Amino acid sequence: MNLIKKMLRDQSGQGMVEYGLIVALIAVALIAAFTLLGTEIRELFSRIVATLRGV
């Protein structure tokens, strides 16, 4: 019984779960931003390459 109580009070893994959730949220936000801005970013890099090539 003491082992179960000790396991319920143990919060050592709680911080890692929180960090995992933060990383997942950042990943979702980046995927959404790249999806929404994908064509604009592609066009921007195309213009940069064209400028560097002198076209």
mmCIF file of the N, C-alpha and C atoms, coordinates in Angstrom:
data_MODEL
# 
_entry.id   MODEL 
# 
loop_
_atom_site.group_PDB 
_atom_site.id 
_atom_site.type_symbol 
_atom_site.label_atom_id 
_atom_site.label_alt_id 
_atom_site.label_comp_id 
_atom_site.label_asym_id 
_atom_site.label_entity_id 
_atom_site.label_seq_id 
_atom_site.pdbx_PDB_ins_code 
_atom_site.Cartn_x 
_atom_site.Cartn_y 
_atom_site.Cartn_z 
_atom_site.occupancy 
_atom_site.B_iso_or_equiv 
_atom_site.pdbx_formal_charge 
_atom_site.auth_seq_id 
_atom_site.auth_comp_id 
_atom_site.auth_asym_id 
_atom_site.auth_atom_id 
_atom_site.pdbx_PDB_model_num 
ATOM 1   N N  . MET A 1 1  ? 0.823  -1.195 0.000   1.00 0.00 ? 1  MET A N  1 
ATOM 2   C CA . MET A 1 1  ? 0.000  0.000  0.000   1.00 0.00 ? 1  MET A CA 1 
ATOM 3   C C  . MET A 1 1  ? 0.874  1.269  0.000   1.00 0.00 ? 1  MET A C  1 
ATOM 4   N N  . ASN A 1 2  ? 1.966  1.224  0.759   1.00 0.00 ? 2  ASN A N  1 
ATOM 5   C CA . ASN A 1 2  ? 2.864  2.380  0.799   1.00 0.00 ? 2  ASN A CA 1 
ATOM 6   C C  . ASN A 1 2  ? 3.484  2.642  -0.561  1.00 0.00 ? 2  ASN A C  1 
ATOM 7   N N  . LEU A 1 3  ? 3.749  1.576  -1.315  1.00 0.00 ? 3  LEU A N  1 
ATOM 8   C CA . LEU A 1 3  ? 4.331  1.728  -2.644  1.00 0.00 ? 3  LEU A CA 1 
ATOM 9   C C  . LEU A 1 3  ? 3.386  2.488  -3.572  1.00 0.00 ? 3  LEU A C  1 
ATOM 10  N N  . ILE A 1 4  ? 2.102  2.184  -3.488  1.00 0.00 ? 4  ILE A N  1 
ATOM 11  C CA . ILE A 1 4  ? 1.105  2.867  -4.329  1.00 0.00 ? 4  ILE A CA 1 
ATOM 12  C C  . ILE A 1 4  ? 1.020  4.344  -3.946  1.00 0.00 ? 4  ILE A C  1 
ATOM 13  N N  . LYS A 1 5  ? 1.018  4.639  -2.656  1.00 0.00 ? 5  LYS A N  1 
ATOM 14  C CA . LYS A 1 5  ? 0.970  6.042  -2.217  1.00 0.00 ? 5  LYS A CA 1 
ATOM 15  C C  . LYS A 1 5  ? 2.205  6.792  -2.682  1.00 0.00 ? 5  LYS A C  1 
ATOM 16  N N  . LYS A 1 6  ? 3.361  6.126  -2.585  1.00 0.00 ? 6  LYS A N  1 
ATOM 17  C CA . LYS A 1 6  ? 4.599  6.761  -3.013  1.00 0.00 ? 6  LYS A CA 1 
ATOM 18  C C  . LYS A 1 6  ? 4.579  7.046  -4.508  1.00 0.00 ? 6  LYS A C  1 
ATOM 19  N N  . MET A 1 7  ? 4.060  6.106  -5.297  1.00 0.00 ? 7  MET A N  1 
ATOM 20  C CA . MET A 1 7  ? 3.987  6.299  -6.739  1.00 0.00 ? 7  MET A CA 1 
ATOM 21  C C  . MET A 1 7  ? 3.033  7.428  -7.107  1.00 0.00 ? 7  MET A C  1 
ATOM 22  N N  . LEU A 1 8  ? 1.941  7.567  -6.371  1.00 0.00 ? 8  LEU A N  1 
ATOM 23  C CA . LEU A 1 8  ? 0.981  8.635  -6.655  1.00 0.00 ? 8  LEU A CA 1 
ATOM 24  C C  . LEU A 1 8  ? 1.542  10.015 -6.321  1.00 0.00 ? 8  LEU A C  1 
ATOM 25  N N  . ARG A 1 9  ? 2.425  10.097 -5.321  1.00 0.00 ? 9  ARG A N  1 
ATOM 26  C CA . ARG A 1 9  ? 3.021  11.383 -4.942  1.00 0.00 ? 9  ARG A CA 1 
ATOM 27  C C  . ARG A 1 9  ? 4.217  11.746 -5.803  1.00 0.00 ? 9  ARG A C  1 
ATOM 28  N N  . ASP A 1 10 ? 4.797  10.774 -6.483  1.00 0.00 ? 10 ASP A N  1 
ATOM 29  C CA . ASP A 1 10 ? 5.998  11.016 -7.286  1.00 0.00 ? 10 ASP A CA 1 
ATOM 30  C C  . ASP A 1 10 ? 5.633  11.853 -8.504  1.00 0.00 ? 10 ASP A C  1 
ATOM 31  N N  . GLN A 1 11 ? 6.292  12.990 -8.650  1.00 0.00 ? 11 GLN A N  1 
ATOM 32  C CA . GLN A 1 11 ? 6.004  13.896 -9.763  1.00 0.00 ? 11 GLN A CA 1 
ATOM 33  C C  . GLN A 1 11 ? 7.233  14.135 -10.621 1.00 0.00 ? 11 GLN A C  1 
ATOM 34  N N  . SER A 1 12 ? 8.189  13.219 -10.580 1.00 0.00 ? 12 SER A N  1 
ATOM 35  C CA . SER A 1 12 ? 9.429  13.441 -11.321 1.00 0.00 ? 12 SER A CA 1 
ATOM 36  C C  . SER A 1 12 ? 9.213  13.440 -12.827 1.00 0.00 ? 12 SER A C  1 
ATOM 37  N N  . GLY A 1 13 ? 8.248  12.703 -13.325 1.00 0.00 ? 13 GLY A N  1 
ATOM 38  C CA . GLY A 1 13 ? 7.991  12.666 -14.754 1.00 0.00 ? 13 GLY A CA 1 
ATOM 39  C C  . GLY A 1 13 ? 7.077  13.764 -15.246 1.00 0.00 ? 13 GLY A C  1 
ATOM 40  N N  . GLN A 1 14 ? 6.513  14.513 -14.331 1.00 0.00 ? 14 GLN A N  1 
ATOM 41  C CA . GLN A 1 14 ? 5.561  15.555 -14.702 1.00 0.00 ? 14 GLN A CA 1 
ATOM 42  C C  . GLN A 1 14 ? 6.220  16.641 -15.543 1.00 0.00 ? 14 GLN A C  1 
ATOM 43  N N  . GLY A 1 15 ? 7.424  17.033 -15.198 1.00 0.00 ? 15 GLY A N  1 
ATOM 44  C CA . GLY A 1 15 ? 8.110  18.081 -15.948 1.00 0.00 ? 15 GLY A CA 1 
ATOM 45  C C  . GLY A 1 15 ? 8.389  17.670 -17.385 1.00 0.00 ? 15 GLY A C  1 
ATOM 46  N N  . MET A 1 16 ? 8.777  16.409 -17.576 1.00 0.00 ? 16 MET A N  1 
ATOM 47  C CA . MET A 1 16 ? 9.059  15.934 -18.929 1.00 0.00 ? 16 MET A CA 1 
ATOM 48  C C  . MET A 1 16 ? 7.791  15.916 -19.779 1.00 0.00 ? 16 MET A C  1 
ATOM 49  N N  . VAL A 1 17 ? 6.681  15.575 -19.185 1.00 0.00 ? 17 VAL A N  1 
ATOM 50  C CA . VAL A 1 17 ? 5.415  15.585 -19.925 1.00 0.00 ? 17 VAL A CA 1 
ATOM 51  C C  . VAL A 1 17 ? 5.072  17.007 -20.339 1.00 0.00 ? 17 VAL A C  1 
ATOM 52  N N  . GLU A 1 18 ? 5.280  17.952 -19.452 1.00 0.00 ? 18 GLU A N  1 
ATOM 53  C CA . GLU A 1 18 ? 4.994  19.351 -19.781 1.00 0.00 ? 18 GLU A CA 1 
ATOM 54  C C  . GLU A 1 18 ? 5.892  19.843 -20.905 1.00 0.00 ? 18 GLU A C  1 
ATOM 55  N N  . TYR A 1 19 ? 7.175  19.500 -20.832 1.00 0.00 ? 19 TYR A N  1 
ATOM 56  C CA . TYR A 1 19 ? 8.086  19.892 -21.923 1.00 0.00 ? 19 TYR A CA 1 
ATOM 57  C C  . TYR A 1 19 ? 7.671  19.234 -23.232 1.00 0.00 ? 19 TYR A C  1 
ATOM 58  N N  . GLY A 1 20 ? 7.244  17.997 -23.173 1.00 0.00 ? 20 GLY A N  1 
ATOM 59  C CA . GLY A 1 20 ? 6.789  17.304 -24.377 1.00 0.00 ? 20 GLY A CA 1 
ATOM 60  C C  . GLY A 1 20 ? 5.577  17.987 -24.985 1.00 0.00 ? 20 GLY A C  1 
ATOM 61  N N  . LEU A 1 21 ? 4.654  18.418 -24.141 1.00 0.00 ? 21 LEU A N  1 
ATOM 62  C CA . LEU A 1 21 ? 3.469  19.122 -24.635 1.00 0.00 ? 21 LEU A CA 1 
ATOM 63  C C  . LEU A 1 21 ? 3.838  20.460 -25.258 1.00 0.00 ? 21 LEU A C  1 
ATOM 64  N N  . ILE A 1 22 ? 4.785  21.166 -24.668 1.00 0.00 ? 22 ILE A N  1 
ATOM 65  C CA . ILE A 1 22 ? 5.222  22.446 -25.226 1.00 0.00 ? 22 ILE A CA 1 
ATOM 66  C C  . ILE A 1 22 ? 5.872  22.235 -26.588 1.00 0.00 ? 22 ILE A C  1 
ATOM 67  N N  . VAL A 1 23 ? 6.731  21.223 -26.693 1.00 0.00 ? 23 VAL A N  1 
ATOM 68  C CA . VAL A 1 23 ? 7.386  20.936 -27.974 1.00 0.00 ? 23 VAL A CA 1 
ATOM 69  C C  . VAL A 1 23 ? 6.356  20.558 -29.025 1.00 0.00 ? 23 VAL A C  1 
ATOM 70  N N  . ALA A 1 24 ? 5.354  19.764 -28.639 1.00 0.00 ? 24 ALA A N  1 
ATOM 71  C CA . ALA A 1 24 ? 4.305  19.371 -29.581 1.00 0.00 ? 24 ALA A CA 1 
ATOM 72  C C  . ALA A 1 24 ? 3.507  20.587 -30.039 1.00 0.00 ? 24 ALA A C  1 
ATOM 73  N N  . LEU A 1 25 ? 3.208  21.486 -29.140 1.00 0.00 ? 25 LEU A N  1 
ATOM 74  C CA . LEU A 1 25 ? 2.462  22.700 -29.494 1.00 0.00 ? 25 LEU A CA 1 
ATOM 75  C C  . LEU A 1 25 ? 3.267  23.576 -30.447 1.00 0.00 ? 25 LEU A C  1 
ATOM 76  N N  . ILE A 1 26 ? 4.555  23.713 -30.196 1.00 0.00 ? 26 ILE A N  1 
ATOM 77  C CA . ILE A 1 26 ? 5.407  24.491 -31.093 1.00 0.00 ? 26 ILE A CA 1 
ATOM 78  C C  . ILE A 1 26 ? 5.466  23.840 -32.469 1.00 0.00 ? 26 ILE A C  1 
ATOM 79  N N  . ALA A 1 27 ? 5.559  22.510 -32.505 1.00 0.00 ? 27 ALA A N  1 
ATOM 80  C CA . ALA A 1 27 ? 5.601  21.796 -33.785 1.00 0.00 ? 27 ALA A CA 1 
ATOM 81  C C  . ALA A 1 27 ? 4.316  22.012 -34.569 1.00 0.00 ? 27 ALA A C  1 
ATOM 82  N N  . VAL A 1 28 ? 3.180  21.948 -33.906 1.00 0.00 ? 28 VAL A N  1 
ATOM 83  C CA . VAL A 1 28 ? 1.893  22.168 -34.580 1.00 0.00 ? 28 VAL A CA 1 
ATOM 84  C C  . VAL A 1 28 ? 1.818  23.595 -35.111 1.00 0.00 ? 28 VAL A C  1 
ATOM 85  N N  . ALA A 1 29 ? 2.284  24.560 -34.321 1.00 0.00 ? 29 ALA A N  1 
ATOM 86  C CA . ALA A 1 29 ? 2.258  25.956 -34.769 1.00 0.00 ? 29 ALA A CA 1 
ATOM 87  C C  . ALA A 1 29 ? 3.165  26.160 -35.986 1.00 0.00 ? 29 ALA A C  1 
ATOM 88  N N  . LEU A 1 30 ? 4.349  25.542 -35.976 1.00 0.00 ? 30 LEU A N  1 
ATOM 89  C CA . LEU A 1 30 ? 5.250  25.671 -37.124 1.00 0.00 ? 30 LEU A CA 1 
ATOM 90  C C  . LEU A 1 30 ? 4.667  25.021 -38.372 1.00 0.00 ? 30 LEU A C  1 
ATOM 91  N N  . ILE A 1 31 ? 4.069  23.865 -38.222 1.00 0.00 ? 31 ILE A N  1 
ATOM 92  C CA . ILE A 1 31 ? 3.455  23.187 -39.381 1.00 0.00 ? 31 ILE A CA 1 
ATOM 93  C C  . ILE A 1 31 ? 2.331  24.046 -39.945 1.00 0.00 ? 31 ILE A C  1 
ATOM 94  N N  . ALA A 1 32 ? 1.525  24.627 -39.078 1.00 0.00 ? 32 ALA A N  1 
ATOM 95  C CA . ALA A 1 32 ? 0.433  25.490 -39.544 1.00 0.00 ? 32 ALA A CA 1 
ATOM 96  C C  . ALA A 1 32 ? 0.983  26.723 -40.258 1.00 0.00 ? 32 ALA A C  1 
ATOM 97  N N  . ALA A 1 33 ? 2.030  27.322 -39.709 1.00 0.00 ? 33 ALA A N  1 
ATOM 98  C CA . ALA A 1 33 ? 2.604  28.507 -40.332 1.00 0.00 ? 33 ALA A CA 1 
ATOM 99  C C  . ALA A 1 33 ? 3.209  28.172 -41.684 1.00 0.00 ? 33 ALA A C  1 
ATOM 100 N N  . PHE A 1 34 ? 3.945  27.060 -41.773 1.00 0.00 ? 34 PHE A N  1 
ATOM 101 C CA . PHE A 1 34 ? 4.538  26.672 -43.054 1.00 0.00 ? 34 PHE A CA 1 
ATOM 102 C C  . PHE A 1 34 ? 3.469  26.307 -44.070 1.00 0.00 ? 34 PHE A C  1 
ATOM 103 N N  . THR A 1 35 ? 2.384  25.724 -43.623 1.00 0.00 ? 35 THR A N  1 
ATOM 104 C CA . THR A 1 35 ? 1.298  25.376 -44.539 1.00 0.00 ? 35 THR A CA 1 
ATOM 105 C C  . THR A 1 35 ? 0.637  26.636 -45.084 1.00 0.00 ? 35 THR A C  1 
ATOM 106 N N  . LEU A 1 36 ? 0.391  27.588 -44.204 1.00 0.00 ? 36 LEU A N  1 
ATOM 107 C CA . LEU A 1 36 ? -0.273 28.816 -44.635 1.00 0.00 ? 36 LEU A CA 1 
ATOM 108 C C  . LEU A 1 36 ? 0.636  29.718 -45.456 1.00 0.00 ? 36 LEU A C  1 
ATOM 109 N N  . LEU A 1 37 ? 1.921  29.737 -45.145 1.00 0.00 ? 37 LEU A N  1 
ATOM 110 C CA . LEU A 1 37 ? 2.849  30.642 -45.809 1.00 0.00 ? 37 LEU A CA 1 
ATOM 111 C C  . LEU A 1 37 ? 3.750  29.953 -46.821 1.00 0.00 ? 37 LEU A C  1 
ATOM 112 N N  . GLY A 1 38 ? 3.468  28.701 -47.130 1.00 0.00 ? 38 GLY A N  1 
ATOM 113 C CA . GLY A 1 38 ? 4.341  27.913 -47.994 1.00 0.00 ? 38 GLY A CA 1 
ATOM 114 C C  . GLY A 1 38 ? 4.577  28.533 -49.359 1.00 0.00 ? 38 GLY A C  1 
ATOM 115 N N  . THR A 1 39 ? 3.519  28.969 -50.019 1.00 0.00 ? 39 THR A N  1 
ATOM 116 C CA . THR A 1 39 ? 3.683  29.525 -51.364 1.00 0.00 ? 39 THR A CA 1 
ATOM 117 C C  . THR A 1 39 ? 4.433  30.857 -51.330 1.00 0.00 ? 39 THR A C  1 
ATOM 118 N N  . GLU A 1 40 ? 4.154  31.677 -50.320 1.00 0.00 ? 40 GLU A N  1 
ATOM 119 C CA . GLU A 1 40 ? 4.853  32.959 -50.218 1.00 0.00 ? 40 GLU A CA 1 
ATOM 120 C C  . GLU A 1 40 ? 6.344  32.746 -49.965 1.00 0.00 ? 40 GLU A C  1 
ATOM 121 N N  . ILE A 1 41 ? 6.665  31.788 -49.111 1.00 0.00 ? 41 ILE A N  1 
ATOM 122 C CA . ILE A 1 41 ? 8.072  31.501 -48.823 1.00 0.00 ? 41 ILE A CA 1 
ATOM 123 C C  . ILE A 1 41 ? 8.770  30.967 -50.063 1.00 0.00 ? 41 ILE A C  1 
ATOM 124 N N  . ARG A 1 42 ? 8.113  30.081 -50.808 1.00 0.00 ? 42 ARG A N  1 
ATOM 125 C CA . ARG A 1 42 ? 8.691  29.529 -52.034 1.00 0.00 ? 42 ARG A CA 1 
ATOM 126 C C  . ARG A 1 42 ? 8.942  30.642 -53.052 1.00 0.00 ? 42 ARG A C  1 
ATOM 127 N N  . GLU A 1 43 ? 7.987  31.545 -53.212 1.00 0.00 ? 43 GLU A N  1 
ATOM 128 C CA . GLU A 1 43 ? 8.163  32.653 -54.146 1.00 0.00 ? 43 GLU A CA 1 
ATOM 129 C C  . GLU A 1 43 ? 9.286  33.589 -53.707 1.00 0.00 ? 43 GLU A C  1 
ATOM 130 N N  . LEU A 1 44 ? 9.404  33.815 -52.416 1.00 0.00 ? 44 LEU A N  1 
ATOM 131 C CA . LEU A 1 44 ? 10.470 34.669 -51.900 1.00 0.00 ? 44 LEU A CA 1 
ATOM 132 C C  . LEU A 1 44 ? 11.832 34.070 -52.211 1.00 0.00 ? 44 LEU A C  1 
ATOM 133 N N  . PHE A 1 45 ? 12.005 32.777 -51.960 1.00 0.00 ? 45 PHE A N  1 
ATOM 134 C CA . PHE A 1 45 ? 13.279 32.138 -52.255 1.00 0.00 ? 45 PHE A CA 1 
ATOM 135 C C  . PHE A 1 45 ? 13.547 32.107 -53.757 1.00 0.00 ? 45 PHE A C  1 
ATOM 136 N N  . SER A 1 46 ? 12.521 31.970 -54.560 1.00 0.00 ? 46 SER A N  1 
ATOM 137 C CA . SER A 1 46 ? 12.714 32.007 -56.015 1.00 0.00 ? 46 SER A CA 1 
ATOM 138 C C  . SER A 1 46 ? 13.205 33.374 -56.463 1.00 0.00 ? 46 SER A C  1 
ATOM 139 N N  . ARG A 1 47 ? 12.653 34.426 -55.891 1.00 0.00 ? 47 ARG A N  1 
ATOM 140 C CA . ARG A 1 47 ? 13.113 35.777 -56.230 1.00 0.00 ? 47 ARG A CA 1 
ATOM 141 C C  . ARG A 1 47 ? 14.548 36.011 -55.779 1.00 0.00 ? 47 ARG A C  1 
ATOM 142 N N  . ILE A 1 48 ? 14.882 35.484 -54.603 1.00 0.00 ? 48 ILE A N  1 
ATOM 143 C CA . ILE A 1 48 ? 16.260 35.632 -54.100 1.00 0.00 ? 48 ILE A CA 1 
ATOM 144 C C  . ILE A 1 48 ? 17.238 34.909 -55.019 1.00 0.00 ? 48 ILE A C  1 
ATOM 145 N N  . VAL A 1 49 ? 16.890 33.693 -55.428 1.00 0.00 ? 49 VAL A N  1 
ATOM 146 C CA . VAL A 1 49 ? 17.775 32.932 -56.327 1.00 0.00 ? 49 VAL A CA 1 
ATOM 147 C C  . VAL A 1 49 ? 17.900 33.643 -57.659 1.00 0.00 ? 49 VAL A C  1 
ATOM 148 N N  . ALA A 1 50 ? 16.803 34.154 -58.189 1.00 0.00 ? 50 ALA A N  1 
ATOM 149 C CA . ALA A 1 50 ? 16.839 34.868 -59.468 1.00 0.00 ? 50 ALA A CA 1 
ATOM 150 C C  . ALA A 1 50 ? 17.714 36.114 -59.367 1.00 0.00 ? 50 ALA A C  1 
ATOM 151 N N  . THR A 1 51 ? 17.624 36.813 -58.252 1.00 0.00 ? 51 THR A N  1 
ATOM 152 C CA . THR A 1 51 ? 18.436 38.018 -58.049 1.00 0.00 ? 51 THR A CA 1 
ATOM 153 C C  . THR A 1 51 ? 19.922 37.657 -57.959 1.00 0.00 ? 51 THR A C  1 
ATOM 154 N N  . LEU A 1 52 ? 20.216 36.576 -57.240 1.00 0.00 ? 52 LEU A N  1 
ATOM 155 C CA . LEU A 1 52 ? 21.624 36.172 -57.106 1.00 0.00 ? 52 LEU A CA 1 
ATOM 156 C C  . LEU A 1 52 ? 22.205 35.700 -58.425 1.00 0.00 ? 52 LEU A C  1 
ATOM 157 N N  . ARG A 1 53 ? 21.371 35.098 -59.266 1.00 0.00 ? 53 ARG A N  1 
ATOM 158 C CA . ARG A 1 53 ? 21.838 34.638 -60.578 1.00 0.00 ? 53 ARG A CA 1 
ATOM 159 C C  . ARG A 1 53 ? 21.913 35.780 -61.574 1.00 0.00 ? 53 ARG A C  1 
ATOM 160 N N  . GLY A 1 54 ? 21.264 36.892 -61.284 1.00 0.00 ? 54 GLY A N  1 
ATOM 161 C CA . GLY A 1 54 ? 21.288 38.037 -62.175 1.00 0.00 ? 54 GLY A CA 1 
ATOM 162 C C  . GLY A 1 54 ? 20.274 37.935 -63.286 1.00 0.00 ? 54 GLY A C  1 
ATOM 163 N N  . VAL A 1 55 ? 19.232 37.175 -63.072 1.00 0.00 ? 55 VAL A N  1 
ATOM 164 C CA . VAL A 1 55 ? 18.196 36.984 -64.114 1.00 0.00 ? 55 VAL A CA 1 
ATOM 165 C C  . VAL A 1 55 ? 17.204 38.121 -64.050 1.00 0.00 ? 55 VAL A C  1 
# 
